[in-house]
Amino acid sequence: MELTPRQRLIVALDFPDVAAARRCIDALGDDAGFYKIGLELLFNGGSELARELADQGGSVFFDAKLLDIGNTVERAVANIARLGARFLTVHGTDGKTMRAAVAGRGTSDLKLLAVTVMTNLDKEDLKEQGIDLSPSALVLARSRMALDCGMDGIVASAHEAALLRQELGSDFIIVTPGIRPSGSPVGDQSRIMTPEAAIAAGADYLVVGRPITQAGDPKLAARAIVDDIERARS
């Protein structure tokens, strides 16, 4: 089934506590229905909020970025699947971690996404890690590995979306953070793109945080991004 523009927008609930996250959810109302819960909120009530949102028919992207030994990852994924989350991130740095995540997911509907290269990193940052590849080359290599391991998709910058779509096919999910509408502050992101350009490049879902959550009118900001998505799809 074709996704609506609204279903392609994932609002990042990057708040220090559940109370702040709930205020944002209430402010957005029907203009959003897919929310990302990351590490900041995860350790302060985020798990309970994820279950609540799922029980109410919302979609939850659990951005846990798991990376550990196989048994730990497998059991953690199994527990997260029981929360009713729709998406879960796992670092796509090695096959053992990703295969363990696939095993932990079992027969649930949880979709597993490999984090390829964080969007705040550039080539110099990768050199510090001992990696002599460009961000684009590393993203492609890790994305191919994720596909081979049975992952459902990847998290990557929109700058690589067109190449990834061509290389990995139409069914592999591409989720893109680092989205900044025209005129928005860049913040701590290095490789950004506008919503319309990211969708046109091949992204399936856009993760947007501060341009919505810190806007004077979050509903209006979310609607503007959904409009951008609709223009790109049409």
C-alpha positions in Angstrom: 0.0 0.0 0.0 1.3 3.4 -1.0 2.3 5.6 2.0 0.6 9.0 2.4 2.9 12.0 2.8 1.9 12.2 6.5 2.9 8.6 7.0 6.4 9.4 5.6 7.1 12.0 8.3 8.7 10.8 11.5 8.8 13.4 14.3 11.9 13.0 16.6 10.9 13.3 20.2 14.3 14.4 21.3 13.2 15.7 24.7 14.7 15.1 28.2 11.4 13.7 29.7 8.1 12.2 28.8 6.1 15.3 29.9 7.8 17.5 27.3 7.3 14.8 24.7 3.6 14.5 25.5 3.2 18.3 25.1 4.7 18.1 21.6 2.5 15.1 20.7 -0.6 17.0 21.9 0.4 20.1 20.0 0.8 18.2 16.8 -2.5 16.3 17.1 -3.5 14.7 13.8 -0.7 16.3 11.9 1.7 13.6 12.9 1.4 10.0 13.8 4.9 8.5 13.6 7.3 9.3 16.4 11.0 8.6 17.0 12.1 7.8 20.6 15.8 8.0 21.0 18.4 7.5 23.7 17.7 10.8 25.5 14.0 9.9 26.2 14.5 6.1 26.3 16.1 6.3 29.7 13.4 8.6 31.2 10.1 6.9 30.4 10.5 6.4 26.7 9.7 2.7 26.8 6.4 3.3 28.5 5.6 6.1 26.0 6.4 3.8 23.1 4.0 1.2 24.3 1.3 3.8 24.9 1.6 5.3 21.5 1.6 1.8 19.9 -1.5 0.8 21.9 -3.2 4.0 20.6 -2.5 3.1 17.0 0.5 5.3 16.5 3.8 4.3 14.9 7.0 4.3 16.9 10.5 4.4 15.7 12.7 3.1 18.5 16.1 4.6 17.8 18.2 2.5 20.2 21.2 2.1 17.9 22.0 -1.3 19.4 25.5 -2.6 19.2 26.7 -5.4 21.5 27.5 -9.1 21.5 25.0 -11.3 19.6 23.1 -12.8 22.6 22.5 -9.4 24.1 21.3 -7.8 20.9 19.0 -10.7 20.1 17.3 -10.6 23.5 17.1 -6.8 23.5 15.4 -6.8 20.1 12.9 -9.4 21.3 12.0 -7.2 24.2 11.6 -4.1 22.0 9.4 -6.1 19.6 7.0 -6.7 22.4 6.6 -3.0 23.0 4.9 -2.7 19.6 7.5 -0.6 17.9 7.4 -0.4 14.2 11.1 0.5 13.5 14.3 -0.2 15.4 17.8 0.9 14.7 20.9 -1.4 15.0 24.4 -0.2 14.2 25.3 -1.6 10.8 29.0 -2.0 11.5 29.1 -5.9 11.4 27.1 -8.9 10.2 27.0 -10.6 13.6 25.1 -7.7 15.2 22.6 -7.5 12.4 22.0 -11.2 12.1 21.4 -11.4 15.9 18.8 -8.6 15.6 17.0 -10.4 12.8 16.9 -13.5 15.0 15.5 -11.5 17.9 12.8 -9.9 15.8 11.4 -13.4 15.1 7.9 -13.3 13.5 7.0 -9.9 14.8 6.2 -7.0 12.5 9.2 -5.0 13.7 11.3 -3.5 10.9 15.0 -3.4 11.5 17.1 -0.5 10.2 20.9 -0.5 10.0 22.6 2.8 11.0 25.2 3.2 8.3 27.1 6.5 9.0 25.8 9.1 11.4 24.8 12.3 9.6 27.0 14.4 11.9 30.1 12.7 10.6 32.3 13.7 7.7 35.4 12.2 6.0 37.7 13.6 8.7 35.6 12.0 11.5 35.9 8.7 9.7 39.6 9.0 9.5 39.7 9.4 13.3 38.1 6.0 13.4 40.7 4.5 11.1 38.3 4.3 8.2 39.8 5.4 4.9 36.6 5.6 3.0 34.3 8.5 2.0 31.0 8.6 3.9 29.2 7.7 0.7 31.4 4.6 0.0 31.0 3.4 3.6 27.3 3.9 3.6 27.0 1.8 0.4 29.2 -1.0 1.8 27.3 -1.2 5.1 23.9 -1.0 3.3 24.8 -4.0 1.1 25.9 -5.9 4.2 22.6 -5.0 5.9 20.6 -6.3 2.9 22.6 -9.5 2.9 22.0 -10.0 6.7 18.2 -9.7 6.3 17.7 -6.2 7.6 14.7 -4.3 6.3 16.3 -1.0 5.6 18.9 1.6 6.5 19.3 5.0 8.1 21.4 7.2 5.9 21.8 10.8 4.7 19.7 11.9 1.8 23.0 12.6 0.0 23.3 8.8 -0.5 19.6 8.1 -1.1 19.7 8.1 -4.9 22.7 5.8 -5.1 21.3 3.5 -2.5 17.9 3.3 -4.2 19.6 2.3 -7.4 21.8 -0.3 -5.8 19.4 -1.8 -3.3 16.1 -1.8 -5.1 12.7 -0.4 -4.4 11.7 -2.6 -1.4 14.6 -1.7 0.9 13.6 1.0 3.3 15.6 4.3 3.4 15.0 6.5 6.4 16.7 9.8 6.3 17.6 12.1 9.2 19.4 15.4 8.8 16.4 17.0 7.2 16.3 20.8 7.3 13.6 22.9 5.5 14.9 25.8 3.5 16.1 28.5 5.9 16.3 26.3 9.0 19.5 26.3 11.1 21.9 23.5 10.3 22.6 22.8 14.0 25.0 19.8 14.6 24.3 18.1 11.3 27.0 17.9 8.6 25.1 16.3 5.6 21.6 17.8 5.4 18.9 18.1 2.7 15.5 19.7 2.3 12.4 17.5 2.7 11.4 17.8 -1.0 14.9 17.0 -2.2 15.3 14.0 0.1 12.1 12.4 -1.0 13.0 13.1 -4.7 16.3 11.4 -4.1 14.7 8.2 -3.0 14.1 8.4 0.8 11.0 6.6 2.1 10.8 8.3 5.5 12.1 11.6 6.8 13.1 12.1 10.5 12.6 15.7 11.5 13.2 17.0 15.0 14.0 20.6 15.9 12.5 22.2 12.7 9.2 20.9 14.1 9.6 20.5 17.8 11.2 23.9 18.4 9.0 25.8 15.9 6.7 28.5 17.2 3.8 26.5 15.6 4.7 22.8 15.5 1.5 21.9 13.6 2.2 24.5 10.9 5.8 23.3 10.6 4.7 19.7 10.3 2.1 20.5 7.7 4.7 22.4 5.6 7.0 19.4 5.6 4.1 17.1 4.6 3.3 19.5 1.8 7.0 19.3 0.7 6.8 15.5 0.7 3.6 15.6 -1.4 5.1 17.9 -4.0 8.1 15.6 -4.3 6.0 12.5 -4.7 3.8 14.1 -7.3 
